[in-house]
Amino acid sequence: MKDVYLLKNNGVDVDKSLELFGEMSMYDDTMGDFLDEVNNKVDSLKKYKEASDMENYAIMVHSLKSDARYLGFTKLAELAYEHEMKSKATDINYVMDNFDALLTETDRIIELCKQYLGRTDVESVKPKEVVKSDKAILVVDDSNLIVNFISKIFDDTFEVIKATDGEQAIRCIENDTNHKIVGMLLDLNMPNVDGFSVLDYFNANKLFTNIPVSIITGGDDRETINRAFAYPIIDLLAKPFNERDVKRIVEKMLDVTRM
């Protein structure tokens, strides 16, 4: 049996996280998802730091911050937030000087998660086979933790199609020849092709009437929100959100398709 006090005694705010996940089984599954992808995230941070690419560094460290907040890794979330703000301000010196501290805390959390889950190494778990449905929700977010969380919510209701950036999202839409996708949850802040580029694609191809779109974002600045609502989106869901929030916004999108 997993010892939740191991987490609590090491500064993990499990109780706060359960306000999102509702039950420990969902929390544990999501922690496993975090372990499966965190090393790739760290490798990307190293690459962007070494290239002094502060734009993509900010996007990736924002994703790490969101994951940490969801799982109650308070110290890691705070460190990642500072890196996000400094990299957005192109303060390369801060990123360089404080990168080791970010890595040290990330490594501590990785080892803590492995100990809690009883995993001796970080290995990808074969994803569960998707239950086929005649309807699908497209979830676009560069954090697999977020995408997998939403996927579990609708496991028995819809097929959840996953995309980690705007380019993949557009490809999914273009390949949807059977018009299976009935709604899209779209993050705005992603590397490569961002969410606003996807919204522009929808505008150019007049897709909003066929596929309702709602935004999921950790950016709550007024300029970003106003820019998003300049498009005919259904709603905006701010991170962190819980299962009830996700179901509400998806139901709102489906109400549009039923009209």
N, C-alpha and C positions, 0 to 999 in steps of 0.2 A: 504494500500500500504506500502511495506517495505521501511524503511528509510535507504538508503545506507550511509547517513552521520553519522548515529549512529556508523557504523563500522569505517568509515574514521576518525571520531573524537576520536576514541578509539585505534588508531594506526594500523588499518587493512589496508594493501596495496591492496585495491580492484582493482585498475587500473592495477597493475602488474598481479593479478590473472586472470583478463579478457583477458590478452594476451594468456592464456592457455584455458580458458573456452569459450571465444568468446561472450557469452551472459549471462545476469544475471540469467535467468531461470536455466541454467546448473550449474552456481555457487551456486545458492540457493539449488538446489537438492543435490549437493555434500556436502554442509554444513550440510544438513540434514543427509546424510550418516555419516559424521564425528560425529555428535551428537549421532547417533545410536550405534556407536562402541567405543567411546572414554572412557567410563567408564570401559569397559572390558580391554582396553589397560592400563589404570591406575592401575587397579587391578593386572594385570600381572607385571607391573613395581614394584609394592609394593612387590609382591611375590618374584620376582627375587632379589630385593634389600635385603629383609630379609634373603634370602638364600645365599647371597653373590655370586650369580650366575651372574658374570659380562658378560659372553659371551652372554647369552640370554637377559640380561638387555640391552646390547648394540644393539642387534637386534631390540628389542621392542622400545627403545627410538629413534632409527633411523627411525622407521616407524612413530612415533609421529612427528619427525622433518619433514619428507617428507610431511605428511598431513598438518602441519602448513605452510610450504613453499607454497604448492599448494593454500592454502586458504588465504595467505597474512598475517598470524599471525606472524609478524616479530619477536617480542620479544620471543614468545614461541619457534619459530624455532631456535633462537640463543641459548636459554637455553638448549634445547634438544640436539643441536649440541655439546655444551660443555660436556654434560653428556655422549653423545656417544663417544667422543674422550677420556674422562677420564676413562670410563668403559672399552673401548678397551685396555687402558693402565693398566687395573686392579687397578686403583686408587680408591679403595673402600672408603677411607676416604673422598675424594671429593664428591662421590655420596651420602654418608650418611649426610655430612654437608650441602649439597646444594639441597637435595631432596625436602624439604619443599618449597623452592623457585620455583622449577619446578611445584609442585602441585598447589601452589597459583596462578601462571600464567595460568595453565591449567584450574583451576576452574573459573578464571576471563573470559577466553575465552568461556567456556561452558555457563556461564550466559549471556554473550554478544550475543552469537549465539541464545540462547533461546529467548532472548528479541527481537532480530532482526526478527527471524522467527515466533514469536508469539506463541511459544511452552511453556506450563507451566511445562512440565516435559519431560525427555528424554525417549521416548518410541519408540520401534522398529516399523517402518512402514512396513506394509505388502508389500513385493516386487511385482512389476507388473508382471503379467503372461508373460512368455517368448513367443515371436512369434516363432512358430516352423519353422525350415528350414531344408533342406537336408544337410546343411553344418554347422560345428561348429568350433569356435575358443576356445581353452583352454587357459585361463588366470590364471597364477599362481603367486600370490603375497599375502603376509601376511597382506596387507592393503586393507580392503574392499573399502576404498575410491578410490584407484587406480583401483581396479577390477570393481567397479560400474561405474566409469568414462568411462572406455573402453567399458563396456557393453552398456552404453547409446549411444556411438558412432555408434555401429553396431546393434542397436535395431531392425532396419527394414531390415537387410541384412543377418546376421548370428545368430544362437543361440550361446550365449557366455556361456561356461561352466566355472564355477569358482572353484578354489582350493586355499586354504590359506597356504599350505605348500607342500613340495615335496612328502610326503606320500600320500596326497589326489590326487596329480597330477598323480602319478603312478597308483593309483587305478582307476582314470578316464580313463587312457589309457588302462588298462587291461579290463575295462568294455565296451570299445568301440568296441563291436563285429560287429557293422554295418559299421565300418570305417567312421564314420561321422566327426571326427576331422580332419581338413585339415591344421591346423597350431597351434603352441603354442607360447605364449608370456610368458617368464619365468623369474621371479626374482631370483637372486642368494642368497641374504642375507635374509634367513628365519629361524625361529626356528624349532626345531625337525629335519626334513629332509630338507637340503638346496638344492639350485638349481644345484649345481655341482653333487650331488648324483643323481638327475634326469638325468643330461647329461650322467653320467656313466651308468645309466639304459638304456638310449637310445642307447649308444654304444654297450652294451652287447647284446641287443636284435635287433640290426641293424634296428632301427626305423627312423633314420634321413632321409632316402630316402622316407619314407611314410608320415611322419609328419614333415614338416620344422619347425625349432625352431629359434626364435629370442629372444635375451636377453633384459629385461628391468631392469635397475639397477641404484641405486643412488651412487654406488661405482665406482669412476672414476680413481682409482689408476692403474698404468700401469701393475702391476703384475696381478691384477684381470682380466683386459681386455685381456692381453696376454693368460692367462689361459683359458678364455672363448673361444677365437678364436683358441685354440688348438683342439676344437671340430668342426665338420662341421656345425656350425650355419650359419644362413643367414645374420644376422646383429645384432648390439647392439644399443639399444635406451637408452640414459642416461636421468634420471629424473633430473629436471622436463621436461616433454614433453607436446606437445599440440595435438589437434585433428588431425591436418594435418600430424604431425610426425607419429602418430599411424596408420593412413590410409595408409601412404606411406610404412611403414614397413610390414603391413599386405598384401598389394598388392604385395610387393616383394616376400613374402612367397608364395602367391597364384600363382605367375608366375612360381615358381618351380614345383608346382603340375600340372600345365597345360602342362608342357613339355612332 
